[in-house]
Amino acid sequence: MVVGDNSQVKLVETYGGPAAETYFTNAVTEIVGGERSLVEHYRVQRESFSAHHVSSTHIYLEKAAVFSQQNIVLGGGLVRNDIGAVLDAEGIECTVNGLYLATAGA
């Protein structure tokens, strides 16, 4: 997703699948925030407790861009979320939060 200069966007990604099924999710998200852009990114992952979820988020921000991510993981037998950010100028704000709900045996 490319967010232009002086723009703002809210992006919501959701992942889910059939309960008790075994499967693999491999997700890649790329976000470019232009000068003075505002990006709110929400990822909600509700995979089966037998599933494998691997994701990668690549973030590139320009001058005075503001980015926030809320990563909520409510399922999955194996979950990996890689996040890489390039903060390429002054005045950038980048916040990455995560909430992971673990269960016994998962």
C-alpha positions in Angstrom: 0.0 0.0 0.0 1.4 3.4 -0.9 0.0 6.3 1.1 0.7 9.6 -0.6 2.0 12.9 1.0 -0.5 14.5 3.4 -2.8 11.5 3.3 -4.2 9.2 6.0 -5.5 5.7 5.9 -6.8 2.9 8.3 -5.9 -0.6 7.1 -7.4 -3.7 8.7 -6.1 -7.1 7.9 -7.8 -10.2 9.2 -6.7 -13.8 9.0 -8.8 -16.9 10.0 -9.5 -20.4 9.0 -11.5 -23.5 9.8 -11.3 -24.7 13.4 -9.1 -27.8 14.1 -7.7 -27.8 10.5 -4.0 -27.8 9.8 -2.9 -25.2 7.2 -0.2 -22.7 6.5 -0.6 -18.9 6.0 2.3 -16.9 4.5 1.4 -13.1 4.4 3.5 -10.2 3.2 2.4 -6.6 3.7 4.3 -3.6 2.4 3.4 0.0 3.5 5.0 3.2 2.2 4.0 6.4 4.1 4.7 9.6 2.2 5.6 12.9 3.8 3.2 13.9 6.7 1.1 10.8 6.1 -0.9 9.1 8.9 -1.2 5.3 8.7 -3.1 3.1 11.2 -2.6 -0.6 10.6 -4.6 -3.3 12.4 -3.9 -7.0 12.1 -6.2 -9.5 13.7 -5.1 -13.1 13.4 -7.7 -15.8 14.4 -6.2 -18.9 12.9 -7.0 -22.5 13.9 -4.9 -23.7 16.9 -3.4 -26.3 14.5 -2.4 -23.7 11.8 0.9 -22.1 11.0 1.0 -18.4 10.4 4.1 -16.6 9.2 3.9 -12.9 8.2 6.2 -10.2 7.2 5.4 -6.4 7.4 7.8 -4.0 5.6 7.3 -0.3 6.5 9.0 2.7 4.8 8.2 6.1 6.1 9.2 9.6 4.8 9.5 12.9 6.6 7.0 13.6 9.4 5.0 10.4 8.7 3.1 8.8 11.6 2.6 5.0 11.6 1.0 2.8 14.2 0.3 -0.9 14.2 -1.9 -3.0 16.5 -1.1 -6.7 16.1 -3.6 -9.0 17.8 -3.0 -12.8 17.7 -5.8 -15.0 19.0 -4.9 -18.4 17.6 -2.4 -20.5 15.7 -0.2 -23.4 16.6 2.9 -21.6 15.3 2.8 -17.9 14.8 5.6 -15.6 13.6 5.3 -12.0 12.7 8.4 -10.2 11.4 8.3 -6.4 11.2 11.0 -4.2 9.5 10.8 -0.4 9.4 12.9 2.1 7.4 12.5 5.5 9.0 14.1 7.7 6.3 13.8 11.3 7.6 13.2 13.5 10.6 10.0 13.8 12.6 8.8 10.3 12.0 6.7 8.4 14.6 6.5 4.6 14.4 4.6 2.6 17.0 4.2 -1.2 16.9 2.0 -2.9 19.6 1.2 -6.6 20.0 -1.3 -8.6 22.0 -0.8 -12.4 21.9 -3.2 -14.7 23.6 -1.6 -18.0 24.5 -3.5 -21.2 25.6 -2.3 -24.3 27.4 -0.8 -26.8 24.9 -0.9 -24.4 22.0 
